């Protein structure tokens, strides 16, 4: 009977572990598409290029980045037919727009048998904390083609499209995003006069880029941070970006506070067992000698279970509570780490419940024997 009660009590301790476990048996990353400068500007000179990459909407539900590129084209000869090909990652033509001097240019999908050598993406993106660079992987590239005639003179050419960032779920309590824009095709153009880069991320996010971009001191947007770079020539074969939402001071404070609480609950349980044993012995001495021993163990069981429940709740708070302070849409746990931690907490609580039962019971019986010896 006592064993059945103890088993039921352990099940009660385990109930809080019904909290959902964030686990995934798939790979801990999602590839991004290939995003690159166009092929096909060999006949014209690019006076200047403005590249804008907006990562402000990244979350677990959306890894979409907005890319806008403004080219100042210079055709010093006769009208020329251009057929540039873009690698954008855009799923269909509805997410891609091209304009020449404000006029919309038709776009069509293009299947290429082989990927041009100049479109090779970088193998890595920079780490955020002085670690080794992070590997970068792209999915099968999607190409879009344009066909238009460029009159003599200078013209404004703009393309804008959505492209997905690479998503990684194994670099901390928040999601990590990687994005690369391949610049190498510009080396084949007739000329290149300079590049301005503007990168936008949510306010307060950690950012690492190669080549390095500097935060814009004139940025007044309270919800976003802007980083800029200006280059007279191509700075590299690609612009590689790594960004991640910072967990925040509240997350780290709560994490350490809950771990401290768990430690104090485990260590303080021994003091609790001593106090409970003394209290049970005093209560048992007020009963008849024949029944006092039977009253010890039910109270000892209750004291042990109380210790186990306290450890369970403190431990599960340490496992799950800090994640509640992570930025919205950015918290993620890959694998079974939290589930295993929760199971370990319950196992520890069960062990301490049994230990508390034995310790309190033995201490109470010892106090009763000492009391009986004093009376004799």
For each residue, the residues with C-beta under 8 A, 3 or more apart:
1: 4 5
2: 5 6 297 301
3: 6 7
4: 1 7 8
5: 1 2 8 9 301
6: 2 3 9 10 301 353 354 357
7: 3 4 10 11
8: 4 5 11 12
9: 5 6 12 13 301 305 308 353
10: 6 7 13 14 308 350 353
11: 7 8 14 15
12: 8 9 15 305 309
13: 9 10 16 305 308 309 312 346 349 350 353
14: 10 11 17 312 346
15: 11 12 18
16: 13 19 312 313 316
17: 14 316 342 343 345 346
18: 15
19: 16 316 320 342
20:
21: 336 338 339 342
22: 332 333 334 338
23: 333 334 335 336 338 339
24: 28 169 334 335
25:
26:
27:
28: 24 168 169 170 334 335
29: 137 166 167 168 169 170
30: 63 166 167 168
31: 137 138 139 166
32: 35 63 89 136 137 138 139 163 164 165 166 167 178 179 180
33: 87 88 89 138 139 141 142 163 164
34: 87 89 115 119 121 138 139 141 142 182
35: 32 67 87 88 89 163 179 180 181 182
36: 86 87 118 119 121 181 182 183 184 185
37: 181 182 183 184 185 186
38: 41 84 85 86 159 185
39: 84 85 116 118 119 185 188
40: 82 83 84 85
41: 38 44 46 73 82 84 186 188 189 190
42: 188 189 190
43: 75 80 82 190
44: 41 73 74 75 80 82 150 189 190
45: 73 74 75 76 189 190 191 192 193
46: 41 49 71 72 73 74 186 189 190 191 192 193
47: 72 73 74 154 191 193
48: 71 72 193 194 195 196
49: 46 69 70 71 72 186 192 194 195 196
50: 69 70 195 196 198
51: 67 68 69 181 195 196 197 198 239
52: 66 67 68 69 197 198 200
53: 65 66 67 179 181 197 198 199 200 239 241
54: 57 65 66 67 68 200
55: 58 65 165 177 179 199 200 201 202 241 243
56: 200 201 202 223 224
57: 54 62 64 65 66
58: 55 62 63 64 65 165 175 177 201 202 243
59: 62 63 175 328 329 330
60: 175 329 330 332
61: 329
62: 57 58 59
63: 30 32 58 59 164 165 166 167 177
64: 57 58 162 163 164 165
65: 53 54 55 57 58 162 163 164 165 179
66: 52 53 54 57 160 161 162
67: 35 51 52 53 54 88 160 161 162 163 181
68: 51 52 54 158 159 160
69: 49 50 51 52 158 159 160
70: 49 50 156 157 158
71: 46 48 49 156 157 158
72: 46 47 48 49 154 155 156 157 193
73: 41 44 45 46 47 150 154 155 156 157
74: 44 45 46 47 153 154 191
75: 43 44 45 79 80 150 151 152 153 154 155
76: 45 152
77: 80 152
78: 152
79: 75 149 150 151 152
80: 43 44 75 77 149 150
81: 147 148 149 150
82: 40 41 43 44 146 147 148 149 150
83: 40 145 146 147
84: 38 39 40 41 145 146
85: 38 39 40 110 112 143 144 145 146
86: 36 38 96 143 144 145 146 159 161
87: 33 34 35 36 119 141 142 143 182
88: 33 35 67 96 142 143 144 161 163
89: 32 33 34 35 139 141 142 161 163 164
90: 93 95 96 142 144 161 162 163
91: 95 142
92: 95 96 109
93: 90 96 107 108 109 144
94:
95: 90 91 92 161 162
96: 86 88 90 92 93 107 144 159 160 161
97: 104 107 159 160 161
98: 104 105 107 146 157 158 159
99: 102 103 104 105 156 157 158 159
100: 103 105 148 150 155 156 157
101: 155 156 157
102: 99 156
103: 99 100
104: 97 98 99
105: 98 99 100 146 148
106: 146 147
107: 93 96 97 98 144 145 146
108: 93 144 145 147
109: 92 93 142 143 144 145
110: 85 143 144 145
111: 143
112: 85 115 116 141 143
113:
114:
115: 34 112 119 120 141
116: 39 112 119 185
117: 120
118: 36 39 182 184 185 187 188
119: 34 36 39 87 115 116 141 182 184 185
120: 115 117 182 184 237
121: 34 36 136 138 180 182 238
122: 125 136 180 182 237 238 240
123: 135 136
124: 133 134 135 136 240
125: 122 133 134 136 178 179 180 208 210 240 241 242
126: 133 134 208 209 210 240 242
127: 130 131 132 133 134 208 242
128: 131 176 206 207 208 242 244
129:
130: 127
131: 127 128 134
132: 127
133: 124 125 126 127
134: 124 125 126 127 131 168 171 176 178 242
135: 123 124
136: 32 121 122 123 124 125 166 178 180 240
137: 29 31 32 166
138: 31 32 33 34 121 141 166 180
139: 31 32 33 34 89
140:
141: 33 34 87 89 112 115 119 138
142: 33 34 87 88 89 90 91 109
143: 85 86 87 88 109 110 111 112
144: 85 86 88 90 93 96 107 108 109 110
145: 83 84 85 86 107 108 109 110
146: 82 83 84 85 86 98 105 106 107
147: 81 82 83 106 108
148: 81 82 100 105
149: 79 80 81 82
150: 44 73 75 79 80 81 82 100 155
151: 75 79 155
152: 75 76 77 78 79
153: 74 75
154: 47 72 73 74 75
155: 72 73 75 100 101 150 151
156: 70 71 72 73 99 100 101 102
157: 70 71 72 73 98 99 100 101
158: 68 69 70 71 98 99
159: 38 68 69 86 96 97 98 99
160: 66 67 68 69 96 97
161: 66 67 86 88 89 90 95 96 97
162: 64 65 66 67 90 95
163: 32 33 35 64 65 67 88 89 90 179
164: 32 33 63 64 65 89
165: 32 55 58 63 64 65 177 178 179
166: 29 30 31 32 63 136 137 138 177 178 179
167: 29 30 32 63 175 176 177
168: 28 29 30 134 171 175 176 177 178
169: 24 28 29 175 176 332 334
170: 28 29 334 335
171: 134 168 176 244
172: 176 244 247
173: 247 251 322 323 326 331 332 333
174: 244 245 246 247 326 327 330 331 332
175: 58 59 60 167 168 169 244 245 330 331 332
176: 128 134 167 168 169 171 172 242 243 244
177: 55 58 63 165 166 167 168 242 243 244
178: 32 125 134 136 165 166 168 240 241 242
179: 32 35 53 55 65 125 163 165 166 240 241 243
180: 32 35 121 122 125 136 138 238 239 240 241
181: 35 36 37 51 53 67 238 239
182: 34 35 36 37 87 118 119 120 121 122 185 237 238
183: 36 37 186 195 234 235 236 237 238 239
184: 36 37 118 119 120 187 234 237 238
185: 36 37 38 39 116 118 119 182 188 189
186: 37 41 46 49 183 189 192 234
187: 118 184 192 234
188: 39 41 42 118 185
189: 41 42 44 45 46 185 186 192
190: 41 42 43 44 45 46
191: 45 46 47 74
192: 45 46 49 186 187 189 195 233 234
193: 45 46 47 48 72
194: 48 49 230 231 232 233
195: 48 49 50 51 183 192 229 230 231 233 234 235
196: 48 49 50 51 228 229 230 231
197: 51 52 53 213 228 229 230 231 239
198: 50 51 52 53 216 226 227 228
199: 53 55 207 209 213 226 227 228 241
200: 52 53 54 55 56 224 225 226 227
201: 55 56 58 205 207 224 225 227 243
202: 55 56 58 205 223 224 225 245 327
203: 221 222 223 224 225
204: 225 245 246
205: 201 202 225 243 244 245 246
206: 128 243 244 245 246
207: 128 199 201 213 225 227 241 242 243
208: 125 126 127 128 241 242 243
209: 126 199 212 213 227 229 239 240 241 242
210: 125 126 236 239 240
211: 229 231 235 236 239
212: 209 229
213: 197 199 207 209 227 228 229
214: 227 228 229
215: 219 225 226 227 228
216: 198 219 225 226 227 228
217:
218:
219: 215 216 224 225 226
220:
221: 203 224 225 226
222: 203
223: 56 202 203
224: 56 200 201 202 203 219 221
225: 200 201 202 203 204 205 207 215 216 219 221
226: 198 199 200 215 216 219 221
227: 198 199 200 201 207 209 213 214 215 216
228: 196 197 198 199 213 214 215 216
229: 195 196 197 209 211 212 213 214 235
230: 194 195 196 197
231: 194 195 196 197 211 234 235
232: 194
233: 192 194 195
234: 183 184 186 187 192 195 231 237
235: 183 195 211 229 231 239
236: 183 210 211 239
237: 120 122 182 183 184 234
238: 121 122 180 181 182 183 184
239: 51 53 180 181 183 197 209 210 211 235 236
240: 122 124 125 126 136 178 179 180 209 210
241: 53 55 125 178 179 180 199 207 208 209
242: 125 126 127 128 134 176 177 178 207 208 209
243: 55 58 176 177 179 201 205 206 207 208
244: 128 171 172 174 175 176 177 205 206
245: 174 175 202 204 205 206 326 327 330
246: 174 204 205 206 327
247: 172 173 174 251 252 325 326 327
248: 251 252 325 326 327
249: 252 253
250: 253 254 325
251: 173 247 248 254 255 322 323 325 326
252: 247 248 249 255 256 322
253: 249 250 256 257
254: 250 251 257 258 321 322 325
255: 251 252 258 259 318 322
256: 252 253 259 260
257: 253 254 260 261
258: 254 255 261 262 314 317 318 321 322
259: 255 256 262 263 318
260: 256 257 263 264
261: 257 258 264 265 314 317 318
262: 258 259 265 266 311 314 315 317 318
263: 259 260 266 267
264: 260 261 267 268
265: 261 262 268 269 310 311 314
266: 262 263 269 311 348 352
267: 263 264 270 271
268: 264 265 271 272
269: 265 266 272 273 307 310 311 352 356
270: 267 273 274 359
271: 267 268 274 275
272: 268 269 275 276 303 306 307 356
273: 269 270 276 277 303 304 307 356 359 360 363
274: 270 271 277 278 363
275: 271 272 278 279
276: 272 273 279 280 299 300 303 356 360 364
277: 273 274 280 281 300 303 359 360 361 362 363 364 366 367
278: 274 275 281 282 363 364 367
279: 275 276 282 283
280: 276 277 283 284 295 296 299 300 303 360 364
281: 277 278 284 285 296 363 364 365 367 368 371
282: 278 279 285 286 367
283: 279 280 286 287 295 299
284: 280 281 287 292 293 295 296 364 368
285: 281 282 292 368 371
286: 282 283
287: 283 284 291 292 295
288: 291 292
289: 292 372
290:
291: 287 288 294 295
292: 284 285 287 288 289 295 296 368
293: 284 296 365 368
294: 291 297
295: 280 283 284 287 291 292 298 299
296: 280 281 284 292 293 299 300 361 364 365 368
297: 2 294 300 301 357 361
298: 295 301 302
299: 276 280 283 295 296 302 303 360 364
300: 276 277 280 296 297 303 304 356 357 358 360 361 364
301: 2 5 6 9 297 298 304 305 357
302: 298 299 305 306
303: 272 273 276 277 280 299 300 306 307 356 357 360
304: 273 300 301 307 308 352 353 354 355 356 357 358 359 360
305: 9 12 13 301 302 308 309 353 356 357
306: 272 302 303 309 310 356
307: 269 272 273 303 304 310 311 352 353 356
308: 9 10 13 304 305 311 312 349 350 352 353 356
309: 12 13 305 306 312 313 349
310: 265 269 306 307 313 314
311: 262 265 266 269 307 308 314 315 345 348 349 352
312: 13 14 16 308 309 315 316 345 346 349
313: 16 309 310 316 317
314: 258 261 262 265 310 311 317 318
315: 262 311 312 318 319 342 344 345 346 348 349
316: 16 17 19 312 313 319 320 342 345
317: 258 261 262 313 314 320 321
318: 255 258 259 261 262 314 315 321 322 345
319: 315 316 338 341 342 345
320: 19 316 317 323 324 338 342
321: 254 258 317 318 324
322: 173 251 252 254 255 258 318 325 326
323: 173 251 320 326 331 333
324: 320 321
325: 247 248 250 251 254 322
326: 173 174 245 247 248 251 322 323 330 331
327: 174 202 245 246 247 248 330 331
328: 59
329: 59 60 61
330: 59 60 174 175 245 326 327
331: 173 174 175 323 326 327
332: 22 60 169 173 174 175
333: 22 23 173 323 337 338
334: 22 23 24 28 169 170 337
335: 23 24 28 170
336: 21 23 339 340
337: 333 334 340 341
338: 21 22 23 319 320 333 341 342
339: 21 23 336 342 343
340: 336 337 343 344
341: 319 337 338 344 345
342: 17 19 21 315 316 319 320 338 339 345 346
343: 17 339 340 346 347
344: 315 340 341 347 348
345: 17 311 312 315 316 318 319 341 342 348 349
346: 13 14 17 312 315 342 343 349 350
347: 343 344 350 351
348: 266 311 315 344 345 351 352
349: 13 308 309 311 312 315 345 346 352 353
350: 10 13 308 346 347 353 354
351: 347 348 354 355
352: 266 269 304 307 308 311 348 349 355 356
353: 6 9 10 13 304 305 307 308 349 350 356 357
354: 6 304 350 351 357 358
355: 304 351 352 358 359
356: 269 272 273 276 300 303 304 305 306 307 308 352 353 359 360
357: 6 297 300 301 303 304 305 353 354 360 361
358: 300 304 354 355 361 362
359: 270 273 277 304 355 356 362 363
360: 273 276 277 280 299 300 303 304 356 357 363 364
361: 277 296 297 300 357 358 364 365
362: 277 358 359 365 366
363: 273 274 277 278 281 359 360 366 367
364: 276 277 278 280 281 284 296 299 300 360 361 367 368
365: 281 293 296 361 362 368 369
366: 277 362 363 369 370
367: 277 278 281 282 363 364 370 371
368: 281 284 285 292 293 296 364 365 371 372
369: 365 366 372 373
370: 366 367 373 374
371: 281 285 367 368 374 375
372: 289 368 369 375 376
373: 369 370 376
374: 370 371
375: 371 372
376: 372 373
